[in-house]
Amino acid sequence: MDTVLITGGAGFIGRYLARDILKAGMKVIIFDNFMAKSVFYQDLYRQEPTRISIRGDVRDYSLLKEVFLRYQPGIVIHLAAISDANMALQAPQECLSINVDGLNNLFSVISQAAKVRRFIFVSSSYVYGNFHYEPADELHPLDSQHIYGITKIRGERITADFCVKSNIDYTIVRPTAVYGLGSSLGRICCRMIIDALTKKEIIVHNDGNQKLDFTQIDDLIQGFLKVINNSNAKNQVFNLSRGKSRTIAELAGLIAKNIPGVKIINRTAGFKKPLRGALDISKARDMLGFSPFVDIEEGIPVLINDLIRIKDEYDLSIPSMY
Ligand SMILES: NC(=O)c1ccc[n+]([C@@H]2O[C@H](COP(=O)([O-])OP(=O)(O)OC[C@H]3O[C@@H](n4cnc5c(N)ncnc54)[C@H](O)[C@@H]3O)[C@@H](O)[C@H]2O)c1
């Protein structure tokens, strides 16, 4: 049985990934320092009786080495990161330290102590910076001026260099704007829904004309499983997203339509984030059979209902950095 080690496996994407990899019959080890304050651990963990969870920092060489020697994972999926661009701006040194030094440390351990045959690095659409064209394919220039995107570009290069030298098959995955229950509450979909539920208002900036490729979590996880199981993914880079761009105004309108009595308020603001849009996912479709299908009209009402269902049980206050 394959053993898969997921760094950052207690986070939003990691928990869904762990659940579905376990369902596919593989053994899962989660390595996470549990710094992300997410509210749904209990629910998902109850569904995962067989996963092994280790609390640790990806920068901790000795602990990581011990874990690799003990469990000998054949597949590593690296999600551990400062995963959010706003947080990265607030703590740039920590972002560099976790996202770049943490990865280098992981590779030092793998070179000393492991029999890894497959490595998946989770990057981001931030690597493209302001999109030069849309949809952005994997050959779009890597032009990020943002610390978060810069660490992801660095991570991609370190991964490719190390894995080629070490004869490990690698895949770089670039998701974007992923939403679903358990995502950081500061991310746009959760944040707007919570504001709509609690304050009866949603704020959009600059008329909400900015575009994102909103991706429902199960669609993304489907893509990850294709990457894990398909030899075509060897030493490749894939955009994994819904593959369609929608404006922030459309998202706000959809939420307001589903939660009665909500006002949309427009404000003017400078842009802190790159101007993005749809990713071109034809490479993942053609080479892996990736087929996302959840549009926001279907996925956002489900998320609204999930957040309404749990809002009395959990603290849904949005972290102060947003
Ligand atoms: N959510 C998205 O929309 C999105 C989009 C593109 C890329 N990504 C990337 O996907 C990955 C997972 O994102 P997510 O949304 O699940 O974020 P998340 O913050 O929910 O998960 C990240 C996990 O990494 C852990 N972690 C952070 N620093 C660590 C450290 N030093 N040692 C060990 N564990 C550490 C956190 O505790 C957390 O559980 C990240 O690499 C992120 O950059 C996410």
The ligand as an SDF file (V2000), in Angstrom:
LIG
                    3D

 44 48  0  0  0  0  0  0  0  0999 V2000
   -6.9010   27.8750   -0.9480 N   0  0  0  0  0  0  0  0  0  0  0  0
   -6.5770   28.3700   -2.1400 C   0  0  0  0  0  0  0  0  0  0  0  0
   -7.4010   29.0450   -2.7990 O   0  0  0  0  0  0  0  0  0  0  0  0
   -5.2090   28.1290   -2.7250 C   0  0  0  0  0  0  0  0  0  0  0  0
   -4.9600   28.5660   -4.0320 C   0  0  0  0  0  0  0  0  0  0  0  0
   -3.7040   28.3460   -4.5950 C   0  0  0  0  0  0  0  0  0  0  0  0
   -2.7180   27.6840   -3.8810 C   0  0  0  0  0  0  0  0  0  0  0  0
   -2.9900   27.2740   -2.6060 N   0  0  0  0  0  0  0  0  0  0  0  0
   -1.8950   26.5740   -1.8880 C   0  0  0  0  0  0  0  0  0  0  0  0
   -2.3950   25.3340   -1.4130 O   0  0  0  0  0  0  0  0  0  0  0  0
   -1.7700   25.0060   -0.1670 C   0  0  0  0  0  0  0  0  0  0  0  0
   -2.8320   24.7310    0.8910 C   0  0  0  0  0  0  0  0  0  0  0  0
   -3.6970   25.8620    0.9750 O   0  0  0  0  0  0  0  0  0  0  0  0
   -4.9450   25.8900    1.9780 P   0  0  0  0  0  0  0  0  0  0  0  0
   -5.9480   26.7950    1.3970 O   0  0  0  0  0  0  0  0  0  0  0  0
   -5.2990   24.5120    2.3570 O   0  0  0  0  0  0  0  0  0  0  0  0
   -4.2810   26.6730    3.1930 O   0  0  0  0  0  0  0  0  0  0  0  0
   -4.3380   26.3880    4.7690 P   0  0  0  0  0  0  0  0  0  0  0  0
   -3.6870   27.5750    5.3860 O   0  0  0  0  0  0  0  0  0  0  0  0
   -5.6950   25.9990    5.1770 O   0  0  0  0  0  0  0  0  0  0  0  0
   -3.3630   25.1290    4.9060 O   0  0  0  0  0  0  0  0  0  0  0  0
   -1.9660   25.2350    5.0360 C   0  0  0  0  0  0  0  0  0  0  0  0
   -1.5310   24.3000    6.1480 C   0  0  0  0  0  0  0  0  0  0  0  0
   -0.1230   24.3950    6.3030 O   0  0  0  0  0  0  0  0  0  0  0  0
    0.1640   24.3620    7.6910 C   0  0  0  0  0  0  0  0  0  0  0  0
    1.4630   25.0030    7.9130 N   0  0  0  0  0  0  0  0  0  0  0  0
    1.7880   26.3080    7.7480 C   0  0  0  0  0  0  0  0  0  0  0  0
    3.0560   26.5040    8.0800 N   0  0  0  0  0  0  0  0  0  0  0  0
    3.5670   25.3030    8.4400 C   0  0  0  0  0  0  0  0  0  0  0  0
    4.8350   24.8610    8.8850 C   0  0  0  0  0  0  0  0  0  0  0  0
    5.8540   25.7280    9.0330 N   0  0  0  0  0  0  0  0  0  0  0  0
    5.0200   23.5560    9.1520 N   0  0  0  0  0  0  0  0  0  0  0  0
    3.9880   22.6800    9.0170 C   0  0  0  0  0  0  0  0  0  0  0  0
    2.7490   23.0300    8.6220 N   0  0  0  0  0  0  0  0  0  0  0  0
    2.5550   24.3380    8.3220 C   0  0  0  0  0  0  0  0  0  0  0  0
   -0.9760   25.1440    8.3350 C   0  0  0  0  0  0  0  0  0  0  0  0
   -1.1360   24.8420    9.7070 O   0  0  0  0  0  0  0  0  0  0  0  0
   -2.1560   24.6900    7.5070 C   0  0  0  0  0  0  0  0  0  0  0  0
   -2.8070   23.5850    8.1030 O   0  0  0  0  0  0  0  0  0  0  0  0
   -0.8500   26.1680    0.1820 C   0  0  0  0  0  0  0  0  0  0  0  0
    0.4440   25.8530   -0.2300 O   0  0  0  0  0  0  0  0  0  0  0  0
   -1.4180   27.3140   -0.6450 C   0  0  0  0  0  0  0  0  0  0  0  0
   -0.4150   28.2590   -0.9330 O   0  0  0  0  0  0  0  0  0  0  0  0
   -4.2010   27.4790   -2.0110 C   0  0  0  0  0  0  0  0  0  0  0  0
  1  2  1  0
  2  3  2  0
  2  4  1  0
  4  5  1  0
  4 44  2  0
  5  6  2  0
  6  7  1  0
  7  8  2  0
  8  9  1  0
  8 44  1  0
  9 10  1  0
  9 42  1  0
 10 11  1  0
 11 12  1  0
 11 40  1  0
 12 13  1  0
 13 14  1  0
 14 15  2  0
 14 16  1  0
 14 17  1  0
 17 18  1  0
 18 19  2  0
 18 20  1  0
 18 21  1  0
 21 22  1  0
 22 23  1  0
 23 24  1  0
 23 38  1  0
 24 25  1  0
 25 26  1  0
 25 36  1  0
 26 27  1  0
 26 35  1  0
 27 28  2  0
 28 29  1  0
 29 30  1  0
 29 35  2  0
 30 31  1  0
 30 32  2  0
 32 33  1  0
 33 34  2  0
 34 35  1  0
 36 37  1  0
 36 38  1  0
 38 39  1  0
 40 41  1  0
 40 42  1  0
 42 43  1  0
M  CHG  2   8   1  16  -1
M  END
$$$$
